[in-house]
């Protein structure tokens, strides 16, 4: 007969083991959210320039700014006067074209940052056609090759992250399943005795299932605390914002950890106990 302290040690060990694996799942969620935030930031840092015509007046600029403020494709914009454009040209290239031309050849323009959903080569081409059709826009300038390259890199990075996330999830499932299976293995003769005295399969399984559901829930709470501590340390102490700390993101990470802990322990305990319920006494000595 097992001593109570040995049983408690076994359950505490199981809870800690499952919690460590669930920390892996939680950090996987943090990685995905951080990657999504980084990609969103990179897309919105793209910009294109809408160059105004020479006869564009303040009324035209006011209409254009009102349109940009209401447009869902624009996350931010900045007006650059011809004088500011000339000064930026001088600072970047070190030469003053107005000095030898006798006039400022640079026109006023708007630097526009598109929303992340529109930072795509096809969407940028549509925006270019839409803006150049306006009577006070002379041309729209943006780096087409850079937009295409960034879109391809983001697609590759997304696929790689999904593959890594699936691999880590499979590893977590295998580790938690093995932890539970090894602990139920030590109870295989008790399970067989209950079968011999006529207990139904569910009567045998239910104590194990409820016990490991409780362990999974406790382990999930422990994992949430560890992941929250890591995110807090990186965010507050190191000053690195991994992802936006909104209620939606926090609920996503906590929900995935809790759901993983409950579902994996539930399925693993059902499979492990079901195996020993169906096993004969002679076979138990062989494993």
KEDRENFI-371059 format. One line per field, with one value per residue: residue in one letter; chain; x, y, z of N, C-alpha, C in turn; residue number from 1. Coordinates in nm, 2 decimals, m for minus. Example, Ala and Ser with C-alpha at 12.3 -4.5 7.8 and 13.67 -1.06 7.14 Angstrom:
% KEDRENFI-371059
resn: (A	S)
chain: (A	A)
n.c1: (1.32	1.28)
n.c2: (m0.57	m0.22)
n.c3: (0.78	0.71)
ca.c1: (1.23	1.37)
ca.c2: (m0.45	m0.11)
ca.c3: (0.78	0.71)
c.c1: (1.32	1.29)
c.c2: (m0.33	0.00)
c.c3: (0.78	0.79)
resi: (1	2)
% end
This chain:
% KEDRENFI-371059
resn: (X	X	X	X	X	X	X	X	X	X	X	X	X	X	X	X	X	X	X	X	X	X	X	X	X	X	X	X	X	X	X	X	X	X	X	X	X	X	X	X	X	X	X	X	X	X	X	X	X	X	X	X	X	X	X	X	X	X	X	X	X	X	X	X	X	X	X	X	X	X	X	X	X	X	X	X	X	X	X	X	X	X	X	X	X	X	X	X	X	X	X	X	X	X	X	X	X	X	X	X	X	X	X	X	X	X	X	X	X	X	X	X	X	X	X	X	X	X	X	X	X	X	X	X	X	X	X	X	X	X	X	X	X	X	X	X	X	X	X	X	X	X	X	X	X	X	X	X	X	X	X	X	X	X	X	X	X	X	X	X	X	X	X	X	X	X	X	X	X	X	X	X	X	X	X	X	X	X	X	X	X	X	X	X	X	X	X	X	X	X	X	X	X	X	X	X	X	X	X	X	X	X	X	X	X	X	X	X	X	X	X	X	X	X	X	X	X	X	X	X	X	X	X	X	X	X	X	X	X	X	X	X	X	X	X	X	X	X	X	X	X	X	X	X	X	X	X	X	X	X	X	X	X	X	X	X	X	X	X	X	X	X	X	X	X	X	X	X	X	X	X	X	X	X	X	X	X	X	X	X	X	X	X	X	X	X	X)
chain: (A	A	A	A	A	A	A	A	A	A	A	A	A	A	A	A	A	A	A	A	A	A	A	A	A	A	A	A	A	A	A	A	A	A	A	A	A	A	A	A	A	A	A	A	A	A	A	A	A	A	A	A	A	A	A	A	A	A	A	A	A	A	A	A	A	A	A	A	A	A	A	A	A	A	A	A	A	A	A	A	A	A	A	A	A	A	A	A	A	A	A	A	A	A	A	A	A	A	A	A	A	A	A	A	A	A	A	A	A	A	A	A	A	A	A	A	A	A	A	A	A	A	A	A	A	A	A	A	A	A	A	A	A	A	A	A	A	A	A	A	A	A	A	A	A	A	A	A	A	A	A	A	A	A	A	A	A	A	A	A	A	A	A	A	A	A	A	A	A	A	A	A	A	A	A	A	A	A	A	A	A	A	A	A	A	A	A	A	A	A	A	A	A	A	A	A	A	A	A	A	A	A	A	A	A	A	A	A	A	A	A	A	A	A	A	A	A	A	A	A	A	A	A	A	A	A	A	A	A	A	A	A	A	A	A	A	A	A	A	A	A	A	A	A	A	A	A	A	A	A	A	A	A	A	A	A	A	A	A	A	A	A	A	A	A	A	A	A	A	A	A	A	A	A	A	A	A	A	A	A	A	A	A	A	A	A	A)
n.c1: (0.09	0.06	0.22	0.08	0.24	0.41	0.23	0.15	0.39	0.43	0.21	0.27	0.51	0.42	0.25	0.44	0.60	0.42	0.35	0.60	0.62	0.39	0.47	0.64	0.45	0.31	0.52	0.55	0.31	0.36	0.58	0.46	0.27	0.45	0.60	0.39	0.33	0.57	0.58	0.36	0.43	0.65	0.52	0.36	0.56	0.64	0.63	0.48	0.51	0.31	0.32	0.25	0.09	0.20	0.01	m0.14	m0.34	m0.40	m0.67	m0.69	m0.51	m0.63	m0.86	m0.74	m0.61	m0.83	m0.95	m0.75	m0.75	m0.99	m0.97	m0.93	m0.70	m0.49	m0.26	m0.11	0.01	0.22	0.27	0.49	0.65	0.77	1.00	1.09	1.14	1.35	1.54	1.58	1.68	1.92	2.05	2.07	2.20	2.40	2.41	2.29	2.03	1.90	2.08	2.23	2.03	1.87	1.62	1.38	1.35	1.20	0.88	0.60	0.48	0.32	0.40	0.30	0.19	0.09	m0.19	m0.14	m0.28	m0.29	m0.03	0.09	0.22	0.02	m0.20	m0.07	m0.03	m0.29	m0.36	m0.18	m0.28	m0.53	m0.47	m0.32	m0.51	m0.63	m0.68	m0.49	m0.27	0.05	0.22	0.28	0.52	0.70	0.89	0.88	1.02	1.12	0.88	0.77	0.98	0.97	0.71	0.73	0.93	0.79	0.59	0.73	0.85	0.61	0.52	0.73	0.72	0.47	0.52	0.72	0.57	0.38	0.55	0.65	0.42	0.35	0.56	0.51	0.27	0.35	0.54	0.38	0.19	0.35	0.44	0.20	0.12	0.33	0.29	0.04	0.10	0.22	0.00	m0.12	m0.18	m0.36	m0.57	m0.63	m0.72	m0.96	m1.10	m1.14	m1.31	m1.54	m1.59	m1.70	m1.58	m1.58	m1.61	m1.36	m1.19	m1.27	m1.17	m0.90	m0.91	m1.04	m0.85	m0.62	m0.71	m0.74	m0.47	m0.38	m0.51	m0.40	m0.13	m0.15	m0.22	0.02	0.20	0.10	0.17	0.45	0.50	0.39	0.56	0.80	0.73	0.68	0.93	1.09	0.95	0.93	1.17	1.38	1.29	1.18	0.92	0.73	0.48	0.17	0.01	m0.27	m0.61	m0.71	m0.49	m0.36	m0.57	m0.57	m0.32	m0.33	m0.57	m0.49	m0.29	m0.43	m0.64	m0.48	m0.35	m0.58	m0.71	m0.50	m0.42	m0.67	m0.73	m0.49	m0.50	m0.74	m0.67	m0.45	m0.55	m0.76	m0.61	m0.49	m0.72	m0.82	m0.63	m0.49	m0.40	m0.17	m0.04	0.04	0.26	0.45	0.52)
n.c2: (m0.12	0.22	0.49	0.80	1.03	0.96	0.93	1.20	1.32	1.20	1.31	1.58	1.59	1.52	1.74	1.95	1.86	1.86	2.13	2.25	2.16	2.28	2.54	2.56	2.55	2.79	2.98	2.93	3.04	3.31	3.36	3.34	3.55	3.76	3.75	3.81	4.07	4.20	4.16	4.30	4.55	4.59	4.59	4.82	5.01	5.04	5.27	5.50	5.76	6.03	6.25	6.59	6.79	7.09	7.29	7.24	7.34	7.48	7.40	7.17	7.01	7.00	6.85	6.61	6.53	6.49	6.28	6.08	6.05	5.93	5.70	5.34	5.23	5.38	5.42	5.62	5.95	6.21	6.55	6.69	6.97	7.16	7.30	7.16	6.91	6.98	7.05	6.80	6.65	6.78	6.72	6.44	6.38	6.57	6.79	7.08	7.12	7.35	7.54	7.54	7.52	7.73	7.74	7.56	7.23	7.03	6.90	6.95	6.70	6.39	6.17	5.85	5.60	5.28	5.08	4.76	4.56	4.64	4.65	4.51	4.39	4.38	4.52	4.77	4.84	4.88	5.10	5.29	5.33	5.43	5.67	5.82	5.89	6.11	6.46	6.64	6.49	6.41	6.20	5.87	5.73	5.44	5.17	4.91	4.66	4.62	4.60	4.37	4.19	4.20	4.11	3.84	3.74	3.77	3.58	3.34	3.34	3.32	3.07	2.91	2.97	2.85	2.58	2.54	2.59	2.38	2.16	2.20	2.18	1.91	1.79	1.87	1.74	1.47	1.46	1.52	1.31	1.08	1.13	1.10	0.85	0.69	0.72	0.62	0.36	0.25	0.19	m0.03	m0.29	m0.25	m0.14	m0.37	m0.54	m0.41	m0.45	m0.72	m0.76	m0.67	m0.40	m0.13	0.00	0.28	0.34	0.27	0.43	0.69	0.80	0.84	1.00	1.24	1.31	1.36	1.56	1.76	1.79	1.88	2.13	2.27	2.26	2.42	2.67	2.72	2.73	2.95	3.15	3.14	3.20	3.46	3.59	3.58	3.73	3.97	4.03	4.06	4.26	4.48	4.49	4.46	4.62	4.54	4.51	4.24	4.17	4.33	4.41	4.35	4.27	4.08	3.94	3.85	3.69	3.50	3.37	3.27	3.11	2.92	2.78	2.68	2.53	2.35	2.21	2.10	1.94	1.77	1.63	1.51	1.34	1.19	1.05	0.90	0.74	0.60	0.47	0.32	0.14	m0.03	m0.13	m0.30	m0.49	m0.81	m1.00	m1.15	m1.04	m0.80	m0.85	m0.87	m0.62)
n.c3: (0.00	m0.08	0.06	0.20	0.16	m0.04	m0.25	m0.27	m0.34	m0.59	m0.74	m0.72	m0.85	m1.10	m1.16	m1.17	m1.38	m1.60	m1.59	m1.67	m1.93	m2.04	m2.01	m2.22	m2.43	m2.37	m2.42	m2.68	m2.78	m2.71	m2.88	m3.13	m3.12	m3.08	m3.32	m3.50	m3.42	m3.48	m3.76	m3.84	m3.76	m3.93	m4.18	m4.16	m4.15	m4.40	m4.67	m4.91	m5.15	m5.23	m5.48	m5.52	m5.76	m5.94	m5.93	m5.72	m5.45	m5.12	m5.06	m5.21	m5.08	m4.83	m4.89	m4.97	m4.73	m4.57	m4.70	m4.67	m4.39	m4.34	m4.48	m4.49	m4.57	m4.50	m4.24	m4.13	m4.21	m4.36	m4.43	m4.66	m4.74	m5.02	m4.96	m4.72	m4.85	m5.01	m4.82	m4.69	m4.90	m4.94	m4.70	m4.71	m4.96	m4.98	m5.16	m5.32	m5.53	m5.60	m5.61	m5.84	m6.03	m6.00	m5.90	m5.69	m5.76	m5.64	m5.56	m5.34	m5.12	m5.00	m4.75	m4.70	m4.49	m4.53	m4.41	m4.24	m4.37	m4.63	m4.71	m4.94	m5.25	m5.46	m5.36	m5.31	m5.58	m5.66	m5.50	m5.59	m5.85	m5.78	m5.65	m5.83	m6.01	m5.91	m5.95	m5.84	m5.78	m5.88	m5.92	m5.79	m5.57	m5.48	m5.35	m5.53	m5.56	m5.31	m5.16	m5.27	m5.20	m4.92	m4.87	m4.96	m4.78	m4.54	m4.58	m4.60	m4.34	m4.19	m4.25	m4.16	m3.88	m3.82	m3.87	m3.68	m3.45	m3.46	m3.44	m3.18	m3.03	m3.08	m2.95	m2.69	m2.64	m2.65	m2.44	m2.21	m2.23	m2.20	m1.94	m1.78	m1.86	m1.76	m1.48	m1.44	m1.52	m1.29	m1.14	m1.26	m1.18	m0.97	m1.12	m1.28	m1.07	m0.99	m1.22	m1.22	m1.00	m1.10	m1.16	m1.36	m1.68	m1.69	m1.41	m1.33	m1.47	m1.41	m1.15	m1.21	m1.43	m1.33	m1.14	m1.29	m1.45	m1.26	m1.19	m1.44	m1.46	m1.24	m1.31	m1.54	m1.44	m1.29	m1.51	m1.65	m1.46	m1.47	m1.74	m1.75	m1.57	m1.72	m1.95	m1.82	m1.71	m1.94	m2.07	m1.88	m1.73	m1.92	m2.12	m2.36	m2.58	m2.63	m2.74	m2.80	m2.50	m2.47	m2.36	m2.52	m2.63	m2.40	m2.30	m2.50	m2.48	m2.22	m2.24	m2.43	m2.29	m2.07	m2.20	m2.34	m2.13	m1.99	m2.20	m2.30	m2.07	m2.01	m2.24	m2.24	m1.99	m2.02	m2.24	m2.14	m1.90	m2.02	m2.17	m1.98	m1.86	m2.05	m2.06	m1.99	m1.70	m1.73	m1.94	m1.82	m1.67	m1.86	m1.96)
ca.c1: (0.00	0.14	0.22	0.02	0.34	0.46	0.13	0.16	0.52	0.41	0.12	0.34	0.61	0.34	0.21	0.55	0.64	0.32	0.36	0.71	0.58	0.29	0.54	0.68	0.33	0.29	0.62	0.52	0.21	0.43	0.66	0.37	0.22	0.56	0.62	0.28	0.35	0.69	0.55	0.26	0.51	0.73	0.44	0.31	0.67	0.65	0.57	0.49	0.51	0.22	0.38	0.15	0.11	0.25	m0.10	m0.22	m0.35	m0.44	m0.79	m0.67	m0.44	m0.73	m0.95	m0.66	m0.59	m0.96	m0.97	m0.65	m0.79	m1.11	m0.94	m0.88	m0.57	m0.38	m0.24	m0.05	0.07	0.29	0.29	0.63	0.65	0.88	1.12	1.13	1.19	1.48	1.64	1.61	1.77	2.06	2.11	2.10	2.30	2.50	2.42	2.17	2.00	1.85	2.20	2.28	1.92	1.81	1.49	1.36	1.28	1.12	0.74	0.54	0.43	0.27	0.45	0.19	0.22	m0.03	m0.22	m0.07	m0.35	m0.26	0.11	0.11	0.24	m0.10	m0.27	0.00	m0.05	m0.43	m0.36	m0.11	m0.37	m0.64	m0.42	m0.27	m0.63	m0.67	m0.63	m0.39	m0.16	0.13	0.27	0.30	0.65	0.73	0.99	0.81	1.10	1.12	0.75	0.76	1.07	0.92	0.59	0.78	0.99	0.69	0.52	0.82	0.86	0.49	0.52	0.83	0.67	0.36	0.59	0.78	0.46	0.32	0.65	0.66	0.29	0.36	0.66	0.44	0.17	0.42	0.60	0.27	0.13	0.44	0.44	0.08	0.12	0.42	0.23	m0.07	0.16	0.24	m0.13	m0.19	m0.23	m0.48	m0.68	m0.67	m0.80	m1.09	m1.17	m1.17	m1.42	m1.66	m1.61	m1.72	m1.46	m1.58	m1.58	m1.22	m1.12	m1.31	m1.08	m0.77	m0.94	m1.06	m0.73	m0.52	m0.77	m0.70	m0.33	m0.36	m0.55	m0.30	m0.01	m0.18	m0.20	0.16	0.26	0.06	0.25	0.59	0.50	0.36	0.68	0.90	0.69	0.69	1.07	1.14	0.89	0.96	1.31	1.47	1.23	1.15	0.78	0.72	0.36	0.07	m0.04	m0.41	m0.68	m0.73	m0.37	m0.34	m0.66	m0.53	m0.21	m0.39	m0.66	m0.42	m0.22	m0.54	m0.70	m0.38	m0.33	m0.69	m0.73	m0.40	m0.43	m0.79	m0.71	m0.39	m0.55	m0.84	m0.61	m0.37	m0.63	m0.83	m0.52	m0.48	m0.85	m0.84	m0.51	m0.49	m0.30	m0.04	0.03	0.09	0.40	0.55	0.55)
ca.c2: (0.00	0.34	0.59	0.92	1.13	0.92	0.97	1.35	1.35	1.16	1.41	1.71	1.57	1.52	1.87	2.03	1.81	1.91	2.27	2.28	2.14	2.39	2.67	2.56	2.58	2.93	3.06	2.92	3.14	3.44	3.37	3.37	3.69	3.86	3.75	3.88	4.21	4.24	4.16	4.41	4.68	4.60	4.63	4.96	5.10	5.07	5.40	5.55	5.91	6.09	6.38	6.68	6.87	7.23	7.38	7.19	7.45	7.44	7.33	7.03	6.94	6.97	6.74	6.49	6.49	6.44	6.14	5.99	6.03	5.85	5.58	5.23	5.18	5.47	5.42	5.75	6.03	6.33	6.64	6.74	7.09	7.16	7.34	7.05	6.81	7.03	7.04	6.65	6.62	6.84	6.65	6.30	6.37	6.67	6.88	7.17	7.14	7.48	7.63	7.55	7.53	7.86	7.72	7.44	7.14	6.93	6.94	6.91	6.56	6.33	6.04	5.78	5.46	5.20	4.98	4.63	4.48	4.69	4.65	4.40	4.45	4.40	4.63	4.89	4.88	4.94	5.23	5.38	5.37	5.51	5.80	5.90	5.93	6.23	6.57	6.71	6.40	6.40	6.06	5.79	5.66	5.35	5.07	4.79	4.54	4.61	4.56	4.23	4.11	4.19	4.02	3.70	3.71	3.75	3.46	3.24	3.34	3.27	2.92	2.85	2.97	2.76	2.45	2.53	2.58	2.25	2.07	2.22	2.13	1.77	1.76	1.89	1.63	1.35	1.46	1.51	1.18	0.99	1.15	1.05	0.70	0.62	0.72	0.52	0.23	0.20	0.15	m0.12	m0.41	m0.20	m0.13	m0.51	m0.59	m0.35	m0.51	m0.86	m0.76	m0.63	m0.26	m0.09	0.07	0.42	0.35	0.25	0.54	0.83	0.86	0.88	1.12	1.36	1.34	1.42	1.69	1.86	1.82	1.96	2.26	2.33	2.28	2.53	2.79	2.74	2.77	3.09	3.24	3.14	3.28	3.60	3.64	3.60	3.84	4.09	4.07	4.11	4.39	4.59	4.50	4.47	4.72	4.48	4.48	4.12	4.19	4.43	4.35	4.37	4.16	3.97	3.87	3.78	3.58	3.40	3.29	3.19	3.01	2.81	2.70	2.61	2.43	2.24	2.14	2.02	1.85	1.67	1.54	1.43	1.24	1.09	0.96	0.81	0.64	0.51	0.38	0.23	0.03	m0.13	m0.19	m0.41	m0.58	m0.93	m1.00	m1.21	m0.94	m0.69	m0.89	m0.87	m0.48)
ca.c3: (0.00	m0.10	0.17	0.15	0.12	m0.17	m0.35	m0.29	m0.42	m0.73	m0.80	m0.73	m0.96	m1.23	m1.19	m1.21	m1.52	m1.69	m1.60	m1.75	m2.07	m2.07	m2.03	m2.36	m2.51	m2.35	m2.49	m2.83	m2.81	m2.70	m3.00	m3.24	m3.11	m3.10	m3.46	m3.56	m3.39	m3.56	m3.90	m3.85	m3.75	m4.05	m4.29	m4.15	m4.16	m4.54	m4.71	m5.04	m5.16	m5.33	m5.52	m5.56	m5.88	m5.91	m5.91	m5.60	m5.35	m4.98	m5.06	m5.26	m4.97	m4.72	m4.93	m4.97	m4.59	m4.52	m4.76	m4.60	m4.25	m4.34	m4.56	m4.41	m4.62	m4.45	m4.10	m4.09	m4.33	m4.32	m4.54	m4.68	m4.83	m5.12	m4.88	m4.64	m4.94	m5.05	m4.71	m4.67	m5.02	m4.92	m4.59	m4.75	m5.07	m4.96	m5.27	m5.33	m5.67	m5.63	m5.62	m5.98	m6.12	m5.98	m5.84	m5.62	m5.85	m5.57	m5.53	m5.21	m5.13	m4.87	m4.72	m4.65	m4.44	m4.55	m4.31	m4.26	m4.46	m4.77	m4.74	m5.03	m5.38	m5.54	m5.30	m5.34	m5.72	m5.67	m5.43	m5.68	m5.96	m5.73	m5.61	m5.95	m6.08	m5.85	m6.03	m5.77	m5.75	m6.01	m5.93	m5.66	m5.58	m5.38	m5.39	m5.57	m5.54	m5.16	m5.12	m5.31	m5.12	m4.78	m4.87	m4.97	m4.66	m4.44	m4.61	m4.56	m4.19	m4.13	m4.27	m4.07	m3.75	m3.81	m3.86	m3.54	m3.35	m3.46	m3.38	m3.03	m2.98	m3.08	m2.84	m2.56	m2.62	m2.63	m2.31	m2.11	m2.24	m2.14	m1.79	m1.73	m1.88	m1.66	m1.35	m1.44	m1.53	m1.16	m1.09	m1.35	m1.10	m0.91	m1.23	m1.31	m0.96	m1.00	m1.34	m1.18	m0.91	m1.17	m1.18	m1.50	m1.73	m1.64	m1.27	m1.31	m1.53	m1.36	m1.05	m1.27	m1.52	m1.25	m1.07	m1.38	m1.49	m1.15	m1.21	m1.56	m1.43	m1.15	m1.39	m1.63	m1.36	m1.27	m1.64	m1.67	m1.38	m1.52	m1.87	m1.72	m1.52	m1.82	m2.03	m1.74	m1.70	m2.07	m2.10	m1.78	m1.69	m2.04	m2.21	m2.50	m2.59	m2.72	m2.81	m2.73	m2.38	m2.47	m2.29	m2.62	m2.64	m2.27	m2.29	m2.60	m2.42	m2.10	m2.29	m2.50	m2.19	m1.99	m2.29	m2.37	m2.00	m1.96	m2.30	m2.31	m1.96	m2.02	m2.34	m2.21	m1.88	m2.08	m2.32	m2.06	m1.82	m2.11	m2.21	m1.87	m1.83	m2.15	m2.06	m1.90	m1.59	m1.78	m2.02	m1.74	m1.62	m1.97	m2.00)
c.c1: (0.09	0.12	0.16	0.13	0.40	0.36	0.14	0.28	0.50	0.32	0.19	0.44	0.54	0.30	0.32	0.60	0.55	0.33	0.48	0.69	0.48	0.36	0.60	0.57	0.30	0.39	0.60	0.41	0.27	0.51	0.57	0.31	0.33	0.59	0.52	0.29	0.46	0.65	0.45	0.33	0.59	0.64	0.39	0.43	0.70	0.58	0.57	0.46	0.41	0.27	0.26	0.19	0.15	0.13	m0.19	m0.22	m0.39	m0.57	m0.78	m0.60	m0.54	m0.82	m0.87	m0.64	m0.72	m0.98	m0.87	m0.70	m0.91	m1.08	m0.89	m0.75	m0.46	m0.38	m0.18	0.00	0.13	0.31	0.43	0.62	0.77	1.01	1.18	1.20	1.33	1.58	1.67	1.70	1.91	2.13	2.15	2.20	2.41	2.52	2.28	2.14	1.95	1.96	2.24	2.16	1.85	1.67	1.48	1.28	1.19	0.98	0.70	0.48	0.37	0.34	0.34	0.23	0.09	m0.06	m0.16	m0.14	m0.33	m0.12	0.15	0.13	0.12	m0.18	m0.21	m0.02	m0.19	m0.43	m0.29	m0.21	m0.48	m0.59	m0.38	m0.39	m0.68	m0.61	m0.51	m0.27	m0.08	0.17	0.28	0.43	0.66	0.82	0.91	0.89	1.10	0.99	0.73	0.85	1.02	0.80	0.64	0.85	0.89	0.61	0.60	0.83	0.73	0.48	0.61	0.78	0.56	0.42	0.65	0.68	0.40	0.42	0.65	0.53	0.29	0.45	0.59	0.34	0.24	0.48	0.49	0.21	0.22	0.45	0.32	0.08	0.21	0.37	0.12	m0.02	0.18	0.12	m0.20	m0.25	m0.36	m0.60	m0.73	m0.76	m0.94	m1.17	m1.22	m1.29	m1.55	m1.69	m1.62	m1.60	m1.46	m1.56	m1.43	m1.15	m1.15	m1.22	m0.95	m0.80	m0.96	m0.93	m0.63	m0.58	m0.74	m0.56	m0.30	m0.40	m0.45	m0.17	m0.03	m0.16	m0.06	0.23	0.23	0.14	0.39	0.60	0.48	0.48	0.79	0.86	0.71	0.84	1.12	1.08	0.93	1.10	1.41	1.41	1.20	1.00	0.76	0.59	0.27	0.00	m0.19	m0.48	m0.70	m0.61	m0.34	m0.44	m0.63	m0.42	m0.26	m0.48	m0.60	m0.35	m0.32	m0.60	m0.61	m0.36	m0.45	m0.71	m0.63	m0.40	m0.56	m0.77	m0.61	m0.43	m0.65	m0.77	m0.53	m0.45	m0.71	m0.74	m0.51	m0.61	m0.87	m0.73	m0.53	m0.38	m0.16	0.04	0.10	0.23	0.50	0.59	0.64)
c.c2: (0.12	0.43	0.72	1.02	1.09	0.95	1.12	1.38	1.31	1.26	1.54	1.71	1.58	1.66	1.96	1.99	1.87	2.06	2.32	2.27	2.25	2.52	2.68	2.60	2.74	3.02	3.05	3.02	3.28	3.46	3.40	3.51	3.79	3.87	3.83	4.03	4.27	4.26	4.28	4.54	4.70	4.65	4.77	5.06	5.12	5.20	5.42	5.70	5.95	6.23	6.47	6.76	7.02	7.32	7.33	7.30	7.39	7.36	7.19	6.95	6.90	6.85	6.61	6.44	6.43	6.30	6.04	5.96	5.93	5.71	5.47	5.18	5.27	5.46	5.55	5.82	6.15	6.42	6.69	6.85	7.08	7.20	7.23	6.94	6.85	7.01	6.89	6.60	6.66	6.76	6.51	6.29	6.47	6.77	6.96	7.19	7.28	7.58	7.65	7.55	7.67	7.85	7.58	7.34	7.04	6.98	6.89	6.77	6.51	6.19	5.96	5.64	5.38	5.11	4.84	4.55	4.52	4.69	4.52	4.45	4.47	4.51	4.76	4.94	4.94	5.08	5.33	5.42	5.46	5.66	5.89	5.95	6.07	6.35	6.64	6.62	6.38	6.26	6.00	5.71	5.57	5.24	4.94	4.66	4.52	4.55	4.41	4.14	4.09	4.10	3.87	3.65	3.68	3.62	3.34	3.23	3.29	3.12	2.85	2.86	2.87	2.62	2.43	2.51	2.44	2.14	2.08	2.16	1.97	1.72	1.77	1.78	1.50	1.34	1.45	1.37	1.08	1.00	1.09	0.90	0.63	0.62	0.63	0.38	0.17	0.15	0.04	m0.24	m0.37	m0.19	m0.27	m0.57	m0.54	m0.41	m0.65	m0.86	m0.70	m0.48	m0.22	m0.01	0.22	0.44	0.34	0.38	0.67	0.88	0.91	1.00	1.24	1.41	1.42	1.55	1.80	1.89	1.90	2.10	2.34	2.36	2.40	2.66	2.82	2.79	2.91	3.19	3.25	3.23	3.42	3.66	3.67	3.72	3.97	4.13	4.12	4.24	4.50	4.60	4.53	4.58	4.67	4.44	4.36	4.13	4.28	4.36	4.39	4.25	4.05	3.88	3.79	3.66	3.47	3.31	3.20	3.08	2.89	2.72	2.62	2.50	2.32	2.15	2.04	1.91	1.74	1.57	1.45	1.31	1.14	1.00	0.86	0.70	0.54	0.42	0.28	0.11	m0.07	m0.19	m0.31	m0.51	m0.69	m0.92	m1.06	m1.11	m0.83	m0.72	m0.88	m0.73	m0.41)
c.c3: (0.00	0.02	0.11	0.09	m0.01	m0.28	m0.38	m0.37	m0.56	m0.80	m0.82	m0.84	m1.10	m1.26	m1.23	m1.35	m1.62	m1.71	m1.68	m1.90	m2.12	m2.08	m2.17	m2.46	m2.50	m2.43	m2.64	m2.87	m2.81	m2.83	m3.12	m3.24	m3.13	m3.25	m3.54	m3.54	m3.47	m3.71	m3.93	m3.85	m3.88	m4.17	m4.28	m4.15	m4.31	m4.57	m4.86	m5.05	m5.27	m5.36	m5.57	m5.69	m5.84	m5.88	m5.79	m5.49	m5.21	m4.97	m5.11	m5.15	m4.86	m4.76	m4.93	m4.83	m4.53	m4.57	m4.69	m4.46	m4.24	m4.41	m4.47	m4.46	m4.57	m4.29	m4.05	m4.22	m4.27	m4.45	m4.54	m4.78	m4.92	m5.05	m4.79	m4.73	m4.98	m4.94	m4.68	m4.78	m4.99	m4.80	m4.63	m4.86	m5.06	m5.08	m5.28	m5.48	m5.70	m5.65	m5.77	m6.08	m6.11	m5.92	m5.77	m5.71	m5.78	m5.53	m5.39	m5.23	m5.00	m4.86	m4.64	m4.61	m4.45	m4.43	m4.34	m4.36	m4.61	m4.80	m4.82	m5.17	m5.47	m5.49	m5.32	m5.48	m5.73	m5.61	m5.52	m5.79	m5.91	m5.70	m5.73	m6.03	m6.03	m5.92	m5.97	m5.73	m5.88	m6.03	m5.79	m5.67	m5.46	m5.43	m5.41	m5.53	m5.39	m5.11	m5.15	m5.22	m4.98	m4.77	m4.88	m4.85	m4.55	m4.46	m4.57	m4.41	m4.13	m4.14	m4.17	m3.92	m3.72	m3.79	m3.72	m3.44	m3.34	m3.40	m3.23	m2.97	m2.97	m2.97	m2.71	m2.54	m2.59	m2.49	m2.20	m2.11	m2.17	m1.99	m1.73	m1.74	m1.79	m1.52	m1.34	m1.45	m1.39	m1.09	m1.17	m1.28	m1.03	m1.00	m1.26	m1.20	m0.96	m1.12	m1.30	m1.08	m0.97	m1.19	m1.33	m1.55	m1.68	m1.50	m1.24	m1.36	m1.46	m1.25	m1.11	m1.36	m1.44	m1.18	m1.17	m1.44	m1.39	m1.17	m1.33	m1.53	m1.34	m1.23	m1.49	m1.56	m1.33	m1.39	m1.67	m1.59	m1.43	m1.65	m1.84	m1.66	m1.62	m1.91	m1.95	m1.73	m1.83	m2.10	m2.01	m1.76	m1.81	m2.14	m2.35	m2.50	m2.69	m2.80	m2.73	m2.62	m2.37	m2.40	m2.39	m2.63	m2.51	m2.26	m2.39	m2.54	m2.31	m2.14	m2.35	m2.40	m2.11	m2.08	m2.32	m2.24	m1.98	m2.07	m2.31	m2.19	m1.96	m2.12	m2.30	m2.09	m1.93	m2.16	m2.24	m1.97	m1.91	m2.15	m2.11	m1.83	m1.93	m2.14	m1.96	m1.80	m1.64	m1.86	m1.94	m1.69	m1.73	m2.01	m1.89)
resi: (1	2	3	4	5	6	7	8	9	10	11	12	13	14	15	16	17	18	19	20	21	22	23	24	25	26	27	28	29	30	31	32	33	34	35	36	37	38	39	40	41	42	43	44	45	46	47	48	49	50	51	52	53	54	55	56	57	58	59	60	61	62	63	64	65	66	67	68	69	70	71	72	73	74	75	76	77	78	79	80	81	82	83	84	85	86	87	88	89	90	91	92	93	94	95	96	97	98	99	100	101	102	103	104	105	106	107	108	109	110	111	112	113	114	115	116	117	118	119	120	121	122	123	124	125	126	127	128	129	130	131	132	133	134	135	136	137	138	139	140	141	142	143	144	145	146	147	148	149	150	151	152	153	154	155	156	157	158	159	160	161	162	163	164	165	166	167	168	169	170	171	172	173	174	175	176	177	178	179	180	181	182	183	184	185	186	187	188	189	190	191	192	193	194	195	196	197	198	199	200	201	202	203	204	205	206	207	208	209	210	211	212	213	214	215	216	217	218	219	220	221	222	223	224	225	226	227	228	229	230	231	232	233	234	235	236	237	238	239	240	241	242	243	244	245	246	247	248	249	250	251	252	253	254	255	256	257	258	259	260	261	262	263	264	265	266	267	268	269	270	271	272	273	274	275	276	277	278	279	280	281	282	283	284	285	286	287)
% end
